[in-house]
Amino acid sequence: MASSNFIDYVKLNVRSGAGGAGSMHFRREKHVEKGGPDGGDGGRGGHVILKGNAQLWTLLHLKYTKHVKAFDGKAGEGARRTGAIGKDIILEVPLGTTARNAETGEQLFEITEDGQELILLKGGRGGLGNDHFKSPTNQTPQYAQPGESGQEAWVILELKVLADVGLVGFPNAGKSTLLSAVSAARPEIADYPFTTLVPNLGVVSYRDYKSFVMADIPGIIEGASQGRGLGLRFLRHIERNSILLFLIAADSTDIREEYQTLLNELRIYNPSLLDKDRLLAISKADLLTDEERASLQDELPDGMDVLLISAITQEGIEQLKDKIWKHLNQPFSVN
């Protein structure tokens, strides 16, 4: 398999900086032999921060970054001078990136806005200088706090593609062909399964200079929710789509069964996916004869609004855009 520039999963060893030690110091000046304690506090350690960047579409820039360490805080000094704060490390990531603990699987947060900054690991607190510990009964404290250690963890960053419409279908259903027909995206297209190995995004132009984003995502197969085929690599991307556009080829042996199989895989992976608006398009309509078109109605799932489309002849493409735009702006539930 050829290498790809689309990277949607990285695992990093992350360490925040340790806090600087507090200072144990006493004021000593000419004519002041026994000045009081004036040790300053240590600076906090550097944080490790994730920052959203709308210009990034992949985690490729982090692919070969295995260890990330922020800088330690500096120790405090006399005259109540606080040590310098350790430098933060800021990792810029695409919108839709989630962070989770690699050991527990716990999701920590998700980056959804450009410029959004969230702390992945906090730096250690700086220790208090001896100035904080003076009291009427202890006017010359002989101790100060050490700095707090930094944190360390293995963290997994995963990218979920941000798109208005996610294309759902078996391999070779014509998803890449449709995307290339309605947008400027140019995904690889060929007549064999799993041509699409990574998500492709396309901006679809609509009337009056409006637009929406469509994602062609690797094809689903029966058992994908258990990791077969491209499995979970595919399924996590459709969680972020507003509408799911199911695409089934006109030459399918059983359209109704294929649709139910796709629904079942989504249900097993995440039942909430079925709460999203759904549209069904029958692709490759240019292959159908008039007789086959007439008999097709009996093969369609009940209660679904279905469109016949052809990316080759452009049949039904504008009607499909209209349907999608209506769903995006006037959403309604599909049973």
NUTOR-361209 format. One record per residue: x, z, y of N, C-alpha, C in turn; residue number from 1. Coordinates in steps of 0.001 Angstrom, whole numbers, always signed. Each point is the difference from the previous one (the first is absolute). Layout:
! NUTOR-361209
       n_u       n_w       n_v      ca_u      ca_w      ca_v       c_u       c_w       c_v   num
         X         Z         Y         X         Z         Y         X         Z         Y   NUM
...
! end
This chain:
! NUTOR-361209
       n_u       n_w       n_v      ca_u      ca_w      ca_v       c_u       c_w       c_v   num
      +847        +0     -1193      -847        +0     +1193      +883        +0     +1244     1
      -300      -840      +928      +790       -47     +1225      -210     +1259      +802     2
     +1043      +402      +722      -129     +1193      +820      -927      -283     +1160     3
      -643     +1063      +505      -974      -144     +1065      +372      +868     +1179     4
      -352      -442     +1191      +221      +801     +1184     -1146      +959      +263     5
     -1052       -85      -806     -1100      +942      +180      +254     +1219      -894     6
      +290     +1120      +628      +231     +1244      -726     -1071      +989      +428     7
      -797      +492      -937     -1094      +903      +353      +161     +1383      -632     8
     +1211      +294      -534      +225     +1289      -655     +1476      +352       +97     9
      +295     +1172      +553     +1378      +499        +4       -19     +1496      -299    10
     +1051      +462      -638      +161     +1423      -311     +1278      +485      +668    11
      -120     +1042      +821     +1119      +474      +805      +265     +1480      -253    12
     +1287      +358       +33      +390     +1408       +39      +184      +368     +1479    13
      -822      +931      +464       -48      +305     +1432      +413     +1445      +243    14
      +876      +208      +992      +425     +1354      +369       -74      +161     +1519    15
      -623     +1072      +419       -12      +312     +1430     +1225      +844      +331    16
      +308      +111     +1286     +1185      +740      +426      -210     +1498       -34    17
     +1096      +730      -210       -45     +1463       +30       +45      +482     +1446    18
      -611     +1138      +245       +52      +583     +1334     +1364      +615      +276    19
      +402        -2     +1270     +1275      +608      +379       -93     +1522       -14    20
     +1127      +643      -210       +27     +1471       -36      -125      +575     +1414    21
      -657     +1149       +89       -39      +716     +1265     +1374      +588      +316    22
      +263      +238     +1264     +1317      +494      +425        -7     +1523      +136    23
     +1078      +623      -518      +201     +1424      +256     +1074      +105     +1075    24
      -417      +252     +1226      +913       -43     +1136      -401     +1068     +1004    25
     +1006      +536      +706      -260     +1009     +1024      +567      -484     +1325    26
      -718      +322     +1026      +421      -405     +1335     +1311      +691      +352    27
     +1015      -788      +349     +1307      +548      +375      +477      -720     +1264    28
       -30      +711     +1107      +453      -571     +1261      +907     +1010      +701    29
      +739      -472      +980      +831      +899      +800      -875     +1065      +659    30
      +393     +1195       -67      -716     +1156      +522     -1225      +379      -835    31
      -253      -728     -1108     -1104      +362      -893      +584      +157     -1390    32
      +379     +1222      -318      +676      +236     -1281      -964       +21     -1174    33
     -1177      +495      +225      -928      +166     -1122     -1343      -653      +321    34
       +51     -1307      +191     -1252      -724      +210      -829       -33     -1275    35
     -1250      -215      +139      -897        -9     -1163      +109     -1272      -813    36
      -757       -49     -1073       +12     -1188      -859      -596     -1195      +724    37
      +627     -1162      -160      -536     -1212      +634      +167     -1219      -899    38
       -39      +250     -1313      +109     -1116      -954     -1224      -893       +25    39
      +218     -1311       +93     -1106      -959       +48      -494      -393     -1389    40
     -1127      -652       -20      -607      -422     -1261      +623     -1299      -495    41
       -57      -197     -1309      +439     -1266      -571     -1053     -1085      +210    42
      +434     -1229       +53      -939     -1121      +141      -662      -326     -1330    43
     -1207      -482       +50      -688      -360     -1247      +658     -1218      -634    44
      -187      -113     -1300      +502     -1176      -700      -862     -1216      +276    45
      +556     -1168      -230      -733     -1237      +252     -1121      -225      -999    46
     -1116      -541      +497     -1112      -386      -865      +270     -1382      -605    47
      -684      -295     -1096      -104     -1372      -493     -1416      -461      +316    48
      -116     -1070      +761     -1278      -426      +566      -316     -1427      -430    49
     -1268      -258      -323      -469     -1364      -218      -729      -469     +1255    50
      +272     -1234      +399      -613      -570     +1208      -611     -1349      -317    51
     -1255      -187      +385      -680     -1259      -246      +521     -1109      +900    52
      +201     -1173      -591      +464     -1161      +750      -845     -1209      -420    53
      -850      -476      +922      -919     -1091      -324      +716     -1318      -247    54
     +1287       -80      +343      +751     -1238      -217      +605       -84     -1398    55
       -86     +1071      -756      +524        +2     -1362     -1123      -276      -995    56
      +309      -778     -1037      -999      -336     -1010      +438      +437     -1401    57
     +1171      +587      -106      +552      +326     -1308      +950     +1180      +128    58
      +327      +604     -1133      +972     +1091       -44     +1383      -506      -407    59
      +221     -1302      +163     +1257      -608      -430     +1213      +682      +620    60
       -96      +392     +1272     +1154      +584      +682      +400     +1348      -567    61
      -859      +595      -843      +312     +1283      -620      +328      -141     -1495    62
        +4     -1233      -486      +165      -221     -1437     +1296      +597      -531    63
     +1087      -138      +752     +1307      +473      -474      +412     +1323      +651    64
      -947      +672      +631      +259     +1307      +601      -490     +1065      -967    65
      +925      +638      -708      -394      +987     -1005       +45     +1428      +535    66
      +873      +247      +976      +165     +1359      +523      -116       -26     +1521    67
      -830      +892      +516      -212      +119     +1445      +228     +1450      +379    68
      +898      +251      +962      +290     +1370      +408       +41       +91     +1515    69
      -791      +941      +523       +34      +269     +1434     +1185      +914      +309    70
      +306      +174     +1266     +1184      +746      +423      -317     +1494      +171    71
     +1031      +825      -222      -161     +1444      +148        -6      +396     +1472    72
      -689     +1112      +285       +33      +555     +1350     +1333      +704      +251    73
      +355      +131     +1262     +1256      +665      +368      -228     +1495      +197    74
     +1086      +764      -179       -75     +1453      +167      -193      +365     +1468    75
      -627     +1173      +232      -159      +501     +1353     +1334      +481      +565    76
       +20      +237     +1298     +1221      +450      +665      -327     +1178      +917    77
     +1084      +564      +557      -194     +1103      +936      -741      -441     +1240    78
      -310      +989      +843      -763      -237     +1231     -1376      -584      -307    79
      -503      +374     -1198     -1348      -402      -445      -176     -1521       -50    80
     +1058      -697      -293       -88     -1453       -99      -446      -415     -1399    81
     -1094      -739       -31      -562      -460     -1282      +790     -1190      -523    82
      +229       -20     -1297      +706     -1122      -604      -813     -1278       +68    83
      +691     -1122       -65      -670     -1299       +70      -876      -229     -1226    84
     -1141      -655      +221      -907      -352     -1093      +620     -1118      -836    85
      -116      +113     -1321      +490     -1056      -880      -765     -1296      +223    86
      +690     -1128       -70      -628     -1295      +226     -1012      -316     -1096    87
     -1207      -411      +436     -1020      -416      -957      +349     -1373      -569    88
      -451      -247     -1215       +87     -1331      -597     -1411      -579       -21    89
      -176     -1156      +630     -1310      -640       +72       +19     -1267      -853    90
      -875       -42      -982      -137     -1168      -873     -1233      -783      +429    91
      +180     -1226      +457     -1132      -818      +389      -595      -685     -1232    92
     -1323       +44       -92      -689      -536     -1173     -1203      -824      +445    93
      -490      -914      -847     -1190      -782      +343     -1244      +882       +28    94
     -1005      -454      +709     -1278      +695       -14      -613      -121     -1393    95
      -596     +1095      -466      -527       +25     -1362      +947      +637      -987    96
     +1115      +569      +483      +963      +664      -883      -440     +1432      -258    97
       -32      +374     -1268      -305     +1376      -376     +1268      +661      -528    98
      +102     +1310      +233     +1126      +783      -508      -543     +1043      -960    99
      +658      +144     -1139      -410     +1041      -939     +1215      +607      -684   100
      -178     +1236      -435     +1058      +709      -703      +196      -617     -1379   101
     +1227      -386      -314      +265      -707     -1262      -197      +901     -1213   102
      +184     +1308      +156       -99      +905     -1141     -1436      +420      -275   103
      -749      +307     +1056     -1371      +493      -187     -1049     -1101      +111   104
      +369     -1134      +621      -967     -1062      +222      -901      +239     +1205   105
      +170     +1128      +678      -856      +334     +1139      +225      -972     +1152   106
     -1105      -553      +534      +125      -867     +1169      +177      +860     +1235   107
     +1033      -284      +769      +320      +801     +1178      -749      -498     +1229   108
       +29     -1297      +230      -720      -586     +1129       +81     -1507       -93   109
      -649      -668      +967        -4     -1456       +60      +211      -437     +1443   110
      +818     -1005      +182      +260      -560     +1322      -965     -1163      +234   111
      -834      +110     +1031     -1026     -1017      +230       +46      -614     +1396   112
      +811      +543      +921        +5      -503     +1370     +1416      -328      +455   113
       +94     -1009      +847     +1292      -377      +562      +523     +1130      +890   114
     +1246      +398      -226      +595     +1074      +785      -313     +1398      -494   115
      -867      +120      -988      -335     +1324      -546     +1229      +613      -673   116
      +281     +1264      +312     +1131      +704      -595      -490     +1244      -727   117
      +384      +123     -1248      -339     +1175      -799     +1269      +517      -672   118
      +124     +1328       -37     +1199      +609      -571      -105       +16     -1521   119
      +967      -621      -637       +54       -25     -1460      +601     +1298      -525   120
     +1119      +431      +574      +612     +1289      -324      +453      +658     +1298   121
      -381     +1252      +183      +395      +717     +1209     +1424      +532      -127   122
      +721       -36     +1104     +1324      +596       +32       -88     +1520       -22   123
     +1070      +622      -468       +33     +1470       -55       +25      +608     +1403   124
      -587     +1170      +138        -1      +681     +1298     +1378      +577      +306   125
      +331        -7     +1273     +1259      +605      +412       -86     +1518       -70   126
     +1135      +628      -322       +29     +1461       -61       -40      +628     +1395   127
      -494     +1230       +84       -61      +718     +1279     +1344      +653      +299   128
      +404       -92     +1261     +1231      +675      +413      -192     +1504      +118   129
     +1108      +747      +115      -117     +1460        +8      -699      +535     +1239   130
      -184      -844     +1011      -738      +445     +1183     -1424      +426      -351   131
      -571      -591     -1071     -1375      +311      -392      -123     +1370      -671   132
     +1108      +577      -447       -87     +1202      -824      +397     +1280      +737   133
      +236       -99     +1299      +341     +1207      +755     -1257      +857      +171   134
      +229     +1281       +53     -1093      +953      +158      +568     +1262      +643   135
      -864      +918      +474      +519     +1243      +589      +892      +792      -948   136
      -249      -155     -1313      +803      +754      -969     +1151      -815      -570   137
       +18     -1274      +269     +1077      -862      -493      +344      -999     +1102   138
      +860      +438      +916      +311      -818     +1172     +1120     -1004      -254   139
      +662      +115     -1156     +1076      -947      -341      -175      -517     -1423   140
     -1088      -756      -243      -233      -500     -1366     +1159      -886      -454   141
      +466      +301     -1217     +1173      -702      -530      -394     -1107      -997   142
     -1151      -560      +203      -406     -1063      -928      -881     -1009      +727   143
       -70     -1184      -596      -872     -1087      +458      -504      -736     -1240   144
     -1082      -724      +149      -578      -701     -1151      +779     -1275      -334   145
      +139      -266     -1281      +515     -1333      -383     -1106     -1036      +207   146
      +376     -1235       +46     -1007     -1055      +117      -743      -190     -1318   147
     -1234      -484      +103      -807      -265     -1193      +488     -1294      -658   148
       +37        +0     -1309      +440     -1197      -721      -990     -1147      +213   149
      +513     -1204       -96      -885     -1156       +44      -746      -151     -1315   150
      -999      -881       -18      -772      -270     -1209      +520     -1266      -673   151
      -244       -84     -1291      +389     -1191      -756     -1109      -356      -970   152
      -286     -1270      -133     -1058      -444      -918      +191     -1470      -331   153
      -501      -391     -1170      -139     -1415      -333     -1371      -442      +466   154
       -36     -1054      +772     -1242      -466      +608      -217     -1466      -351   155
     -1253      -336      -282      -361     -1391      -287      -792      -548     +1183   156
      +440     -1139      +502      -735      -710     +1035      -649     -1227      -630   157
     -1298      -135      +216      -738     -1137      -537      -758      -684     +1126   158
        +9     -1305       -29      -708      -773     +1007     -1303      -531      -571   159
     -1087      +285      +714     -1291      -590      -334      -314     -1025     +1082   160
      -170     -1226      -404      -186     -1083      +960     -1237      +257      +867   161
      +166      -171     +1315     -1100      +135      +949      -636     -1365      +238   162
     -1228      -169      -435      -691     -1266      +199     -1493      +264       +67   163
      -720      -909      +679     -1451      +146       +78      -662      -404     -1314   164
      +550     -1033      -625      -594      -558     -1209     +1047       -48     -1104   165
      -329      +547     -1151      +885       -68     -1154      -586      -926     -1055   166
      +792      -942      -469      -455      -940     -1028      +184      +615     -1382   167
     -1077       +69      -759       +14      +608     -1329      -371     -1065     -1022   168
      +832      -157     -1008      -316      -991     -1022     +1065       -41     -1073   169
      -315      -674     -1077      +966      -177     -1069     +1110      -944      +465   170
     +1146       +41      -690     +1046      -966      +333      -544     -1430       -85   171
      +472      -839      +885      -380     -1413        -2     -1453      -245      +410   172
      -566      +961      +774     -1377      -177      +459       -77      -835     +1271   173
     +1151      -310      +597        +8      -804     +1216      +141      +803     +1271   174
      +453     +1263      -100      +118      +862     +1182     +1062      -525      +962   175
     +1162      -374      -523     +1064      -511      +868      -419     -1307      +673   176
      -684      -850      -742      -455     -1264      +564      -988      +242     +1133   177
      -914      +954      -194      -963      +327     +1052      +706      +521     +1239   178
      +956      +910      -188      +702      +574     +1150      +728     -1080      +786   179
      +624      -931      -700      +728     -1065      +689      -952      -945      +727   180
     -1255       -82      -485      -965      -906      +616      -626      +587     +1257   181
       -82     +1325       +88      -691      +618     +1135      +954      +627     +1004   182
     +1294       +12      -287      +952      +635      +914     +1300      -789       +12   183
      +949      +506      +783     +1311      -632       +68      +951      +521     -1072   184
      -475      +909      -831      +849      +537     -1069      +296     -1093     -1015   185
     +1192       +66      -578      +400      -998      -987      +511      +677     -1259   186
      -915      +617      -770      +429      +628     -1257      +365     -1050     -1042   187
      +781      +408      -982      +341      -921     -1087     -1248      -289      -810   188
      -206     -1265      -317     -1193      -413      -731      +419      -853     -1181   189
      -518      +351     -1179      +267      -810     -1193     -1090      +287     -1022   190
       -98      -878      -982     -1085      +105      -975      +419      +839     -1205   191
      +385     +1248      +282      +272      +918     -1106      -207     +1434      +501   192
      -280      +924      -913      -315     +1370      +412     +1170      +673      +707   193
      -354      +954      +854      +967      +843      +701      +976      -788      +857   194
      -477     -1107      +599      +823      -659     +1005      +286      +978     +1127   195
     -1058      +738      +400      +152     +1000     +1058      +519     +1294      -608   196
     +1211      +355      +377      +620     +1221      -512       +32     +1098     +1045   197
      -226      -358     +1251       -27      +985     +1081     -1160      -355      +924   198
      -506      +976      +770     -1103      -299      +924      +425      -992     +1081   199
      -910      -891      +347      +199      -920     +1114     -1101      +240     +1024   200
      +374       +97     +1262      -971      +202     +1068      -170     -1284      +796   201
     -1247      -279      +376      -268     -1146      +846     -1011      +367     +1072   202
      +242      -456     +1225      -947      +207     +1092      -950     -1191       +19   203
     -1290      +271      -191     -1012     -1050       -74      -644      -164     +1372   204
       +99     -1190      +564      -623      -278     +1294     -1499      -150      -177   205
      -744      +592      +957     -1455       -83       -29      -469      -555     +1337   206
     -1285       -67      +176      -566      -593     +1211      +389      +795     +1246   207
       +59      -693     +1130      +259      +632     +1307     +1279      +824        -7   208
     +1032      -512      -644     +1328      +614        -1       +36     +1364      -707   209
     -1005      +285      -798       +29     +1233      -789      +809      -255     -1266   210
      +378     +1082      -677      +774      -150     -1238      -133     +1249      -849   211
      +340      -121     -1267       +81     +1152      -899     +1131      -262      -991   212
      +434     +1067      -666     +1139       -89      -909      -478        +7     -1448   213
      +495      -942      -770      -351      -108     -1418     +1269      +193      -833   214
      -127      +719     -1091     +1144      +268      -872      -233      -608     -1373   215
      +926      -847      -401       +25      -521     -1370      +929      +911      -787   216
      -568      +714      -955      +734     +1044      -712      +138      -438     -1463   217
     +1090      +401      -670      +180      -409     -1403     -1257      +164      -836   218
      -283      -994      -836     -1227       -35      -774      -159     +1175      -947   219
     -1236      +442      -127      -315     +1106      -892      -230      -551     -1416   220
      +291      +798      -991      -332      -354     -1379      -665     +1192      -640   221
      -683      -221     -1081      -652     +1110      -698     +1075      +979      -483   222
      -147     +1252      +360     +1004     +1007      -328      +945      +287     +1141   223
      -213      -642     +1166      +895      +216     +1142        +0     +1457      +437   224
     -1158      +673      -112       -84     +1403      +425      +849      +908      -880   225
      +363      -481     -1204      +914      +755      -867     +1430      -511      +119   226
      +241      -916      +934     +1357      -457      +253      +366     -1312      -654   227
      -955      -666      -669      +319     -1292      -611      +205     -1054     +1077   228
      +754     -1036      -346      +262     -1062      +962      +724      +564     +1212   229
      -470      -367     +1180      +560      +559     +1224      -664     +1317      +348   230
     -1092      +322      -700      -589     +1331       -22      -156      +699     +1330   231
      +539     +1219       +47      -201      +861     +1155      +677      -540     +1245   232
     +1016      -851      -163      +625      -623     +1180     -1039      -801      +773   233
      -939      -596      -714     -1067      -748      +650     -1063      +933      +553   234
      -453      +925      -820     -1195      +762      +337      +161      +874     +1233   235
     +1205      +525      +241      +111      +889     +1158      -183      -751     +1313   236
      +247     -1320        +8      -107      -746     +1253     -1449      -216      +436   237
      -941       -59      -934     -1371      -281      +402      -693     +1234      +552   238
      +640     +1180       -84      -616     +1198      +546      -182       -98     +1508   239
      +823      -776      +672       -28       -71     +1460      -874     -1128      +540   240
      -574      -819      -867      -799     -1128      +464     -1420      +437      +349   241
      -555      -578     +1053     -1375      +311      +404     -1004      -679      -913   242
      +295     -1233      -385      -897      -788      -841      +786      -504     -1205   243
      -635       -10     -1140      +595      -582     -1194      -699     -1319      -284   244
      +772     -1079       +43      -524     -1327      -295      +389      -352     -1435   245
      -985       +30      -885      +240      -344     -1401        +5     -1522      -125   246
     +1038      -489      -649      +163     -1438      -156       +67      -324     -1493   247
      -941      -826      -449       -43      -402     -1413       -53     -1519       -43   248
      +824      -589      -843       +79     -1454       -83     -1259      -581      -635   249
      -402     -1159      +472     -1213      -646      -505      +117      -366     -1473   250
     +1233      -187      -487      +180      -360     -1401      +135     +1216      -913   251
      -350     +1194      +509       +25     +1204      -827      -990      -129     -1152   252
      +344      +554     -1150      -894       -83     -1161     -1221      +895      +150   253
      +110     +1089      +771     -1129      +911      +203      +185      +720     +1328   254
      -615      -534     +1051      +173      +551     +1344      -527     +1422       +85   255
     -1163      +253      -582      -598     +1335       +70      +899     +1043      -669   256
      +523      -330     -1171      +869      +940      -723     +1314      +223      +748   257
      +541     -1071      +585     +1253      +120      +737      -178      +919     +1213   258
     -1127      -142      +679      -280      +859     +1154      -110     +1464      -433   259
      -679      +259     -1091      -143     +1376      -479     +1338      +593      -433   260
      +868      -826      -573     +1331      +470      -387      +798      +426     +1226   261
       -77      -816     +1041      +707      +342     +1239      -538     +1297      +591   262
     -1323      +141       +29      -602     +1227      +509      +432     +1211      -808   263
       +54      -159     -1304      +360     +1119      -871     +1428      +471      +243   264
      +920      -942      +217     +1381      +386      +267       +99      +791     +1311   265
      -760      -424     +1002        -1      +732     +1265      -612     +1386      -179   266
     -1065       +82      -783      -682     +1275      -222      +915     +1002      -706   267
      +748      -464      -981      +902      +888      -732     +1122      +496      +899   268
      +521      -895      +813     +1119      +369      +876      -444      +942     +1105   269
     -1069      -346      +691      -480      +817     +1118     -1469      -343      +242   270
      -937      +849      -443     -1436      -308      +139      -433      -255     +1436   271
      +701      +566      +979      -403      -188     +1401      +174     -1453      +458   272
      +791      -783      -737      +169     -1406      +357     -1321      -766       -94   273
      -901      +484      -860     -1276      -685      -165      -941      +265     +1162   274
      +373      +923      +893      -812      +250     +1193      +281     -1021     +1099   275
     +1037      -786      -160      +332     -1008     +1009      -966     -1176       -94   276
      -160      -707     +1110      -795     -1219       -22      +657     -1025      -910   277
      -839      -742      -715      +527      -978      -948      -661     -1354      +219   278
      +782     -1038      -108      -484     -1370       +24      +526      -704     -1245   279
      -755      -977      -469      +426      -778     -1160       +33     -1472      +368   280
     +1127      -616      -238      +146     -1439      +233      +439      -667     -1299   281
      -632     -1113      -312      +380      -795     -1169      +912     -1117      +494   282
     +1268       +95      -378      +988      -961      +483       +42     -1249      -880   283
      +732      -975      +479      +181     -1278      -714     -1335      -706      -238   284
      -906      +118     +1003     -1329      -606      -143       +79     -1512       -96   285
     +1106      -591      +442      +148     -1454       -81       +83      -487     -1447   286
      +203      +916      -939       +63      -372     -1420     -1383      -113      -631   287
     -1040      +488      +686     -1338       +60      -582      -764     -1307      +196   288
      -706      -398     -1028      -924     -1128      +119     -1326      +515      +550   289
      -895      -899      +356     -1310      +400      +511      -772      +802     -1042   290
      +114      -390     -1254      -697      +725     -1065      +559     +1411      -156   291
     +1311      +134       +68      +621     +1316      -135      -359      +896     +1184   292
      -108      -566     +1187      -415      +789     +1156     -1414      +530      -192   293
      -885      -834      -567     -1394      +403      -193      -128     +1135     -1008   294
      +846       -26     -1029       -87     +1025     -1047      +831     +1244      +313   295
      +775       -51     +1066      +913     +1101      +306      -738     +1288      +360   296
     -1193      -126      +583      -725     +1172      +477      -235     +1019     -1119   297
      -197      -488     -1203      -264      +902     -1130     +1235      +802      -399   298
     +1184      -423      +435     +1240      +671      -384      +459     +1039     +1026   299
      -680       +35     +1153      +478      +856     +1085      -487     +1437      -157   300
      +777      +982      +477      -429     +1405       -49     -1274      +203      +814   301
      -842      +910      -466     -1258      +265      +681      +246      +718     +1326   302
      -802      -329      +992       +31      +705     +1275     +1184      -297      +888   303
      +806      -995      -333     +1180      -322      +801      -267     -1240      +862   304
      +494       +62     +1225       -28     -1158      +883     +1222      -847      -333   305
      -222     -1173      -590     +1097      -797      -549      +149     -1305      +779   306
     +1244      -375      +250      +307     -1262      +664      +853      -873      -910   307
      -289     -1283        -2      +858      -970      -676      +995      -527     +1021   308
     +1288       +45      -336     +1009      -462      +953     +1015      -904      -701   309
      +657      -793      +814     +1113      -814      -482     +1040       -64     +1102   310
     +1165      +519      -289     +1080       -55      +983      +517     -1429      +158   311
      -259      -848      -987      +473     -1386       +42      -883      -845      +914   312
     -1337      +104      -189      -934      -819      +786      -546      +744     +1211   313
      +342     +1305      +131      -487      +856     +1093     -1483      +342      -137   314
      -595      -303     -1133     -1405      +358      -208      -170     +1522       +74   315
      -952      +437      +789      -362     +1415       +65      +969      +895      +739   316
     +1110      -547      +510     +1026      +838      +640      -527      +623     +1291   317
      -642      -794      +846      -519      +537     +1263     -1114     +1006      -250   318
      -859      -263      -999     -1061      +957      -336      +601     +1313      -508   319
     +1111      -103      -735      +662     +1206      -492      +554      +818     +1169   320
      +608      -670      +968      +500      +711     +1180     -1137      +711      +722   321
     -1147      -676      +122     -1157      +609      +663      -446     +1264      -736   322
       -53       -79     -1319      -418     +1155      -802      +981     +1159      +191   323
     +1287      -299       -43     +1017     +1045      +154      -107      +644     +1370   324
      -141      -821     +1035       -83      +551     +1357     -1232      +897      +154   325
     -1106      -397      -612     -1214      +814       +56      +220     +1344      -674   326
      +688        -4     -1132      +276     +1253      -711      +939      +885      +797   327
      +988      -612      +643      +965      +795      +762      -621      +674     +1214   328
      -997      -647      +577      -583      +508     +1245     -1380      +625      -173   329
      -671      -320     -1104     -1281      +632      -295       -11      +365     -1476   330
      +827      +993      -386      +133      +333     -1419     -1294      +528      -597   331
      -176      -386     -1243     -1127      +531      -757      +431      +179     -1434   332
      -735      +827      -718      +414      +353     -1363      -482     -1048      -986   333
      +802      -176     -1054      -366      -888     -1098      -160      +851     -1251   334
     -1114      -116      -651      -212      +833     -1195      +830      -491     -1172   335
! end
